[in-house]
Amino acid sequence: MTSGEMDGKGGRVSGELPIRAMRVCHVCSGHSVDDGRVFHRECVALADAGYDVHLIARARGEAPYRVRGVMVHPLPDPRGRRERLARRGLVAQLAADLQPDLVHVHEPELLGPVISRAGSFAVIWDVHESYLDVLAERDWIPAALRPLAQIAWDLRERQLLRSCDGVVAVTSRIADRYRRSHGKVCVIANYPDIGSVKDLPDKERNGRTCVFVGVLIPNRGLHQAVRALAILKNSGLEVPLELAGPAPDGYIQALLHEARLLGVDELVAYHGVLSKAEAVDLERTSSIGLVTYLPVANNVAGMPNKLVECMALALPVVYSDFPGYREVAGGCGAGIAVDPTQPDQLAGAIERLVRDPGLAQQMGQAGRNAVREKFNWDIERAKLLDLYREILGPPNLPGRQATSVTDLQSPPGTLRNVQMGGKLKPMCGAPRFDELGLTK
């Protein structure tokens, strides 16, 4: 009888290797546990496929806990950019202490620390943004120094790529840069998981309300949207604007102040930071999705998941006239492209959809059909699982037993220090200039 045969009593012979799931760890420092791409799509997909999935991310609490098949290891919110960088070595060590077969890195400041602790585990680098463009857009970096920061990160990242087993990018335009330096680059787009929304009943809409839910920062074009509301009001058409999501200090106040000056403050409502379910509910009761990001390089190269999420909910979209956006929304007739820097163009597109509800409904349905047929997570999930199988093999292999929750308590001086806000040694040296620029 060989190892792995049954003993005739329903058990297995002594000395055989138990079957255990391949352990993967997704590691973040700035993303929250509720992040759509990291947790709701990638981590959950891998757990459903049979992998032993762990996620290190910002979350409440101290002890690890399991949700939707994913073991979450909570991190507290950093008090600022420098604290987030100071703890990057500790966060990487938390991942290494889990003895994973693969670590999936989601933020640039963690890539070097994770690779330095890699040992025998594989590393995937998940590129959420065009980071060279991000550095060019950092207002707090003196303009003369931004090219130096870009060069420093470009050289550093190319060096780190040699130790990566795979690279994931959110768009083809971002992936093109990495294909010149790495042989295993996979595009996994930020398309929504339509399973959670496709069977939701339609809600009554007033045909006028615009909505934007997401990170609220100046390059989202919201000041231009407020000015468009003023143009519409002066022409006799009042259009409400619903906003929700995190924002930097003072930004919402500045936006609402401009709305007051323009006489449209009663039309703009800010709902704070919502859960994913609450955000979807707000979008379902709105009538027009605004995705009018301004033409900074990272916006042009990227693809906001907000665009496809609005389409999935049958919202006609007013969107920035960028190549990637046109490819998704324009190709199926899901909305109207505009120059996002021109409030009069935004106003014209919004008015056209309000005045012609038949067109708005047609565009909304076209967007929903396109998402169900093409721009959805089912297709992207298959690419993610193919990449994991190529790097790791199947999710279940003979080996050690899966670790229990109680075995996952971190040793003293690691997670406790991170959670209690103790004084942390950088463990990776002083933050690099380019790392400071890439950390939000």
C-alpha positions as a printed NumPy array, in Angstrom:
array([[  0.   ,   0.   ,   0.   ],
       [  1.513,   3.335,  -1.055],
       [  1.345,   6.701,   0.7  ],
       [ -2.102,   8.185,   0.227],
       [ -3.998,   4.837,  -0.026],
       [ -7.019,   4.216,   2.197],
       [ -6.619,   1.731,   5.066],
       [-10.031,   0.139,   4.555],
       [-11.583,   2.   ,   7.485],
       [-12.106,   5.324,   5.804],
       [ -8.779,   6.747,   7.014],
       [ -5.369,   7.142,   5.463],
       [ -2.197,   5.254,   6.227],
       [  0.33 ,   6.726,   8.623],
       [  3.104,   8.761,   7.084],
       [  1.227,  10.155,   4.109],
       [  1.315,  13.881,   3.35 ],
       [ -1.961,  15.702,   4.15 ],
       [ -3.645,  17.679,   1.44 ],
       [ -3.457,  21.41 ,   2.071],
       [ -4.29 ,  24.491,   0.082],
       [ -1.533,  26.592,  -1.4  ],
       [ -1.262,  29.664,   0.817],
       [ -1.282,  33.115,  -0.8  ],
       [ -1.047,  36.461,   0.945],
       [ -2.273,  39.73 ,  -0.527],
       [ -0.47 ,  42.561,   1.213],
       [ -1.442,  46.221,   1.439],
       [ -0.616,  49.135,   3.693],
       [ -2.973,  51.825,   2.436],
       [ -5.896,  49.856,   0.984],
       [ -8.79 ,  48.922,   3.242],
       [-10.185,  45.429,   3.649],
       [-13.309,  46.564,   1.761],
       [-11.36 ,  47.42 ,  -1.405],
       [-13.225,  46.294,  -4.492],
       [-10.267,  45.005,  -6.484],
       [ -8.1  ,  43.584,  -3.72 ],
       [-10.666,  41.897,  -1.478],
       [-14.027,  41.628,  -3.223],
       [-12.618,  40.485,  -6.554],
       [ -9.123,  39.019,  -6.339],
       [ -9.   ,  37.585,  -2.806],
       [-12.531,  36.184,  -2.874],
       [-11.978,  34.649,  -6.327],
       [ -8.837,  32.875,  -5.136],
       [-10.521,  31.64 ,  -1.942],
       [-13.465,  30.316,  -3.964],
       [-10.982,  28.471,  -6.198],
       [ -9.536,  26.651,  -3.186],
       [ -6.471,  28.696,  -2.235],
       [ -5.718,  29.47 ,   1.417],
       [ -5.992,  33.257,   1.091],
       [ -4.733,  35.816,   3.604],
       [ -5.112,  39.594,   3.324],
       [ -3.089,  42.171,   5.237],
       [ -4.961,  45.474,   4.949],
       [ -6.441,  48.353,   6.927],
       [ -9.314,  47.065,   9.034],
       [-10.811,  47.369,  12.487],
       [ -9.803,  45.072,  15.303],
       [ -6.587,  43.332,  16.257],
       [ -7.033,  39.564,  15.88 ],
       [ -7.182,  37.839,  12.487],
       [-10.671,  36.935,  11.338],
       [-12.181,  35.124,   8.368],
       [-14.712,  36.645,   5.986],
       [-15.906,  35.159,   2.677],
       [-13.194,  32.53 ,   2.932],
       [-10.373,  35.07 ,   3.326],
       [ -8.285,  35.367,   6.522],
       [ -7.932,  39.099,   7.238],
       [ -5.002,  40.427,   9.285],
       [ -5.996,  43.954,  10.34 ],
       [ -3.727,  46.973,  10.149],
       [ -4.614,  50.297,  11.791],
       [ -4.925,  53.437,   9.711],
       [ -1.531,  55.145,   9.391],
       [ -1.365,  58.659,  10.783],
       [  0.274,  59.913,   7.617],
       [  2.545,  59.165,   4.705],
       [  5.718,  58.854,   6.785],
       [  4.174,  56.453,   9.298],
       [  2.882,  54.297,   6.473],
       [  6.385,  54.16 ,   5.027],
       [  7.998,  53.558,   8.418],
       [  5.95 ,  50.41 ,   8.943],
       [  6.48 ,  48.949,   5.48 ],
       [  9.135,  46.535,   6.719],
       [  6.876,  45.307,   9.519],
       [  3.989,  44.792,   7.116],
       [  6.233,  42.803,   4.776],
       [  7.446,  40.723,   7.701],
       [  3.869,  39.941,   8.689],
       [  3.376,  38.496,   5.233],
       [  6.589,  36.468,   5.402],
       [  5.681,  35.114,   8.859],
       [  2.593,  33.474,   7.362],
       [  4.928,  31.209,   5.359],
       [  3.013,  31.738,   2.126],
       [  3.667,  30.087,  -1.198],
       [  3.038,  33.424,  -2.921],
       [  2.759,  37.075,  -1.895],
       [  0.669,  39.411,  -4.053],
       [  1.822,  43.022,  -3.552],
       [ -0.574,  45.921,  -4.128],
       [  1.442,  49.031,  -3.23 ],
       [  4.803,  50.247,  -4.504],
       [  6.438,  50.94 ,  -1.141],
       [  5.894,  47.288,  -0.147],
       [  7.446,  45.696,  -3.218],
       [ 11.09 ,  46.009,  -2.122],
       [ 10.52 ,  44.919,   1.505],
       [  8.482,  41.885,   0.413],
       [ 11.081,  40.794,  -2.146],
       [ 13.874,  41.164,   0.413],
       [ 12.027,  38.644,   2.613],
       [ 10.821,  36.406,  -0.199],
       [ 12.953,  33.337,   0.451],
       [ 11.183,  30.531,  -1.376],
       [  7.825,  32.195,  -1.961],
       [  6.75 ,  33.68 ,  -5.28 ],
       [  5.906,  37.369,  -5.745],
       [  3.278,  38.998,  -7.954],
       [  3.364,  42.784,  -8.419],
       [ -0.128,  44.215,  -9.002],
       [  0.196,  47.6  , -10.72 ],
       [ -2.936,  49.616,  -9.957],
       [ -1.761,  52.879, -11.515],
       [  0.789,  54.349, -13.902],
       [  3.233,  55.162, -11.118],
       [  5.647,  57.195, -13.218],
       [  2.715,  59.432, -14.081],
       [  1.677,  59.537, -10.412],
       [  5.077,  60.995,  -9.519],
       [  4.713,  63.637, -12.228],
       [  1.413,  64.75 , -10.656],
       [  2.495,  65.123,  -7.015],
       [  1.941,  68.836,  -6.328],
       [  3.962,  68.755,  -3.1  ],
       [  7.088,  67.582,  -4.978],
       [  8.864,  70.609,  -6.51 ],
       [  8.398,  70.52 , -10.262],
       [ 12.16 ,  70.457, -10.875],
       [ 12.518,  67.326,  -8.741],
       [  9.679,  65.271, -10.21 ],
       [ 11.751,  63.988, -13.167],
       [ 14.425,  62.836, -10.696],
       [ 11.796,  60.988,  -8.651],
       [ 10.53 ,  59.33 , -11.842],
       [ 14.016,  58.214, -12.851],
       [ 14.723,  56.864,  -9.364],
       [ 11.52 ,  54.804,  -9.278],
       [ 11.955,  53.592, -12.849],
       [ 15.423,  52.227, -12.069],
       [ 14.345,  50.791,  -8.72 ],
       [ 11.239,  49.101, -10.113],
       [ 13.123,  47.571, -13.048],
       [ 15.566,  46.068, -10.568],
       [ 12.76 ,  44.667,  -8.418],
       [ 10.949,  43.203, -11.427],
       [ 13.782,  40.693, -11.853],
       [ 12.631,  39.031,  -8.631],
       [  8.921,  39.011,  -9.485],
       [  7.268,  35.858, -10.788],
       [  4.466,  37.78 , -12.44 ],
       [  3.147,  41.288, -13.063],
       [ -0.525,  42.238, -13.123],
       [ -1.668,  45.541, -14.651],
       [ -5.107,  47.124, -14.736],
       [ -4.957,  48.303, -18.371],
       [ -3.124,  47.393, -21.553],
       [ -1.545,  50.831, -21.691],
       [  0.023,  50.34 , -18.269],
       [  1.003,  46.761, -19.103],
       [  2.94 ,  47.846, -22.209],
       [  5.665,  49.413, -20.066],
       [  6.183,  46.203, -18.087],
       [  6.216,  43.901, -21.084],
       [  9.564,  45.419, -22.027],
       [ 11.048,  44.29 , -18.705],
       [  9.203,  41.093, -17.769],
       [  8.049,  37.992, -19.59 ],
       [  4.906,  37.293, -17.571],
       [  2.61 ,  40.331, -17.651],
       [ -1.16 ,  39.855, -17.367],
       [ -3.854,  42.505, -17.785],
       [ -6.582,  42.051, -15.176],
       [ -8.977,  44.949, -15.53 ],
       [-11.011,  46.577, -12.777],
       [-14.273,  45.294, -14.147],
       [-17.124,  44.688, -11.69 ],
       [-18.388,  41.396, -10.37 ],
       [-21.867,  41.567, -11.842],
       [-23.085,  38.62 ,  -9.784],
       [-23.918,  40.967,  -6.907],
       [-25.881,  43.458,  -9.017],
       [-27.289,  41.696, -12.078],
       [-30.391,  40.426, -10.274],
       [-31.1  ,  43.626,  -8.336],
       [-34.501,  45.098,  -9.238],
       [-34.468,  48.478, -10.927],
       [-35.207,  51.412,  -8.659],
       [-37.228,  54.457,  -9.567],
       [-35.09 ,  57.285, -10.934],
       [-36.019,  60.929, -11.413],
       [-34.122,  61.222, -14.716],
       [-31.983,  64.151, -13.485],
       [-29.749,  63.203, -10.56 ],
       [-26.041,  62.826, -11.309],
       [-23.767,  60.736,  -9.116],
       [-20.097,  60.159,  -8.379],
       [-19.003,  57.655,  -5.739],
       [-15.293,  57.111,  -5.188],
       [-12.174,  58.879,  -4.031],
       [-12.921,  62.618,  -4.202],
       [ -9.793,  64.509,  -5.241],
       [ -9.216,  67.512,  -7.524],
       [ -8.37 ,  65.499, -10.651],
       [-11.808,  63.86 , -10.635],
       [-13.248,  66.938, -12.339],
       [-15.855,  67.684,  -9.686],
       [-15.276,  71.464,  -9.652],
       [-16.055,  71.434, -13.368],
       [-19.178,  69.38 , -12.635],
       [-20.364,  71.959, -10.094],
       [-19.835,  74.71 , -12.661],
       [-21.87 ,  72.666, -15.138],
       [-24.72 ,  72.569, -12.61 ],
       [-24.604,  76.362, -12.439],
       [-24.802,  76.609, -16.228],
       [-27.807,  74.291, -16.251],
       [-29.551,  76.169, -13.436],
       [-29.093,  79.468, -15.261],
       [-30.796,  77.898, -18.265],
       [-33.731,  76.77 , -16.13 ],
       [-32.738,  73.144, -15.436],
       [-31.916,  72.099, -11.87 ],
       [-29.809,  68.925, -11.704],
       [-28.848,  67.411,  -8.324],
       [-25.361,  65.939,  -7.777],
       [-24.84 ,  63.137,  -5.229],
       [-21.271,  62.582,  -3.96 ],
       [-19.783,  59.972,  -1.638],
       [-16.327,  58.734,  -0.766],
       [-13.144,  59.694,   1.071],
       [-11.546,  63.064,   0.394],
       [ -8.431,  64.926,   1.527],
       [ -8.78 ,  67.512,   4.276],
       [-10.534,  70.645,   3.081],
       [-11.501,  69.363,  -0.359],
       [-15.223,  68.865,   0.28 ],
       [-15.402,  72.222,   2.038],
       [-13.768,  73.907,  -0.97 ],
       [-16.123,  72.159,  -3.376],
       [-19.219,  73.121,  -1.392],
       [-17.909,  76.677,  -1.027],
       [-17.715,  77.001,  -4.814],
       [-21.217,  75.56 ,  -5.085],
       [-22.475,  78.264,  -2.697],
       [-20.75 ,  81.002,  -4.675],
       [-22.392,  79.704,  -7.852],
       [-25.812,  79.385,  -6.219],
       [-26.094,  75.604,  -6.56 ],
       [-25.191,  74.496,  -3.039],
       [-28.712,  73.136,  -2.511],
       [-28.126,  70.8  ,  -5.477],
       [-24.911,  69.209,  -4.168],
       [-25.099,  66.546,  -1.456],
       [-22.102,  64.831,   0.151],
       [-22.895,  61.515,   1.888],
       [-19.503,  60.802,   3.457],
       [-17.775,  57.439,   3.135],
       [-20.235,  54.637,   2.36 ],
       [-19.979,  50.878,   2.479],
       [-19.952,  49.076,  -0.847],
       [-23.642,  48.156,  -0.501],
       [-24.609,  51.722,   0.421],
       [-22.623,  53.101,  -2.525],
       [-24.381,  50.763,  -4.955],
       [-27.741,  51.778,  -3.515],
       [-26.942,  55.477,  -4.024],
       [-25.939,  54.832,  -7.63 ],
       [-29.038,  52.727,  -8.313],
       [-31.311,  55.616,  -7.299],
       [-29.4  ,  58.146,  -9.425],
       [-29.894,  58.737, -13.137],
       [-26.565,  59.765, -14.708],
       [-23.059,  58.603, -13.845],
       [-20.305,  61.225, -14.029],
       [-16.811,  59.906, -14.801],
       [-15.192,  63.118, -16.005],
       [-11.634,  62.696, -14.737],
       [ -9.28 ,  65.495, -15.75 ],
       [ -6.574,  64.867, -18.398],
       [ -3.585,  64.192, -16.14 ],
       [ -1.342,  61.394, -17.351],
       [ -2.347,  58.724, -14.837],
       [ -6.059,  59.273, -15.573],
       [ -5.49 ,  59.005, -19.313],
       [ -3.451,  55.792, -18.978],
       [ -5.769,  54.16 , -16.452],
       [ -9.336,  52.956, -16.492],
       [-11.572,  53.942, -13.57 ],
       [-13.644,  51.029, -12.34 ],
       [-16.3  ,  53.643, -11.626],
       [-17.045,  53.86 , -15.354],
       [-17.877,  50.179, -15.722],
       [-19.665,  50.03 , -12.369],
       [-22.059,  52.742, -13.548],
       [-22.595,  50.865, -16.795],
       [-23.352,  47.655, -14.876],
       [-26.176,  49.498, -13.081],
       [-27.651,  50.733, -16.392],
       [-26.612,  54.326, -15.696],
       [-25.891,  56.348, -18.831],
       [-22.474,  57.916, -18.35 ],
       [-20.943,  61.27 , -19.133],
       [-17.262,  60.415, -19.428],
       [-13.898,  61.928, -20.312],
       [-12.979,  61.679, -23.976],
       [ -9.864,  59.524, -23.391],
       [ -8.883,  56.535, -25.58 ],
       [ -9.441,  53.847, -22.935],
       [-12.752,  55.316, -21.834],
       [-13.964,  55.535, -25.434],
       [-12.955,  51.911, -25.98 ],
       [-15.228,  50.753, -23.158],
       [-18.14 ,  53.198, -23.026],
       [-18.005,  54.673, -26.507],
       [-17.752,  51.379, -28.326],
       [-21.104,  50.186, -27.008],
       [-22.908,  53.547, -26.935],
       [-23.162,  53.707, -23.131],
       [-22.92 ,  57.473, -22.804],
       [-21.547,  60.787, -24.028],
       [-17.861,  61.715, -24.236],
       [-16.831,  65.249, -23.259],
       [-13.761,  67.378, -22.689],
       [-13.752,  67.232, -18.872],
       [-12.068,  70.618, -18.566],
       [-15.042,  72.355, -20.231],
       [-18.088,  72.762, -17.934],
       [-20.251,  73.808, -20.881],
       [-19.632,  70.424, -22.533],
       [-20.57 ,  68.625, -19.315],
       [-23.699,  70.741, -19.039],
       [-24.651,  69.998, -22.65 ],
       [-24.229,  66.249, -22.225],
       [-26.207,  66.188, -18.97 ],
       [-28.993,  68.286, -20.483],
       [-29.208,  66.019, -23.503],
       [-29.739,  62.974, -21.263],
       [-32.264,  64.773, -19.041],
       [-34.273,  66.138, -21.972],
       [-34.298,  62.793, -23.802],
       [-35.15 ,  60.024, -21.315],
       [-35.486,  57.524, -24.141],
       [-31.866,  58.119, -25.147],
       [-30.745,  57.908, -21.524],
       [-32.508,  54.578, -21.097],
       [-31.073,  53.272, -24.366],
       [-27.529,  54.218, -23.364],
       [-27.952,  52.773, -19.877],
       [-29.182,  49.458, -21.237],
       [-26.39 ,  49.353, -23.835],
       [-23.83 ,  49.809, -21.068],
       [-25.396,  47.093, -18.923],
       [-25.455,  44.671, -21.861],
       [-21.791,  45.376, -22.651],
       [-20.773,  44.702, -19.055],
       [-22.7  ,  41.43 , -18.955],
       [-21.189,  40.29 , -22.238],
       [-17.62 ,  41.579, -22.008],
       [-16.56 ,  44.03 , -19.304],
       [-17.104,  41.885, -16.227],
       [-15.112,  40.158, -13.53 ],
       [-15.992,  36.64 , -14.723],
       [-13.61 ,  37.09 , -17.634],
       [-10.912,  38.762, -15.53 ],
       [-11.246,  36.107, -12.787],
       [-10.35 ,  33.394, -15.28 ],
       [ -7.171,  35.265, -16.237],
       [ -6.2  ,  35.664, -12.573],
       [ -6.677,  31.959, -11.849],
       [ -4.74 ,  31.   , -14.979],
       [ -1.827,  33.152, -13.802],
       [ -1.854,  31.556, -10.349],
       [ -1.947,  28.054, -11.784],
       [  0.953,  28.919, -14.075],
       [  3.05 ,  30.176, -11.146],
       [  1.899,  27.88 ,  -8.304],
       [  0.07 ,  24.994,  -9.881],
       [ -3.345,  23.822,  -8.643],
       [ -4.629,  25.254,  -5.344],
       [ -4.45 ,  21.951,  -3.425],
       [ -1.2  ,  20.02 ,  -3.074],
       [  0.241,  17.462,  -0.648],
       [  2.005,  19.321,   2.166],
       [  1.521,  20.86 ,   5.567],
       [ -1.843,  21.238,   7.255],
       [ -3.566,  24.591,   6.904],
       [ -2.852,  26.846,   9.875],
       [ -5.694,  27.479,  12.296],
       [ -6.83 ,  30.94 ,  13.357],
       [ -5.145,  30.587,  16.753],
       [ -1.843,  29.666,  15.115],
       [ -1.939,  32.923,  13.157],
       [ -1.408,  35.201,  16.147],
       [  1.598,  37.312,  15.261],
       [  4.704,  37.131,  17.454],
       [  5.313,  39.983,  19.921],
       [  6.785,  43.09 ,  18.369],
       [  5.22 ,  42.789,  14.939],
       [  1.45 ,  43.168,  14.557],
       [  1.03 ,  44.475,  18.121],
       [  3.446,  47.331,  17.45 ],
       [  1.692,  48.167,  14.217],
       [ -1.719,  48.195,  15.887],
       [ -0.792,  49.992,  19.074],
       [  1.039,  52.768,  17.269],
       [  4.328,  51.955,  18.981],
       [  7.611,  53.443,  17.893],
       [  8.704,  51.497,  14.858],
       [ 12.132,  50.994,  13.429],
       [ 12.023,  51.514,   9.668],
       [ 13.626,  48.062,   9.048],
       [ 14.137,  49.108,   5.43 ],
       [ 16.278,  52.181,   5.898],
       [ 15.079,  55.736,   5.447],
       [ 12.234,  56.179,   2.953],
       [ 13.433,  56.733,  -0.588],
       [ 12.43 ,  59.978,  -2.291],
       [ 10.456,  58.143,  -4.968],
       [  8.7  ,  55.982,  -2.363],
       [  7.542,  59.118,  -0.55 ],
       [  6.132,  60.416,  -3.814],
       [  4.229,  57.201,  -4.534],
       [  2.654,  56.943,  -1.08 ],
       [ -0.71 ,  58.643,  -0.718]])
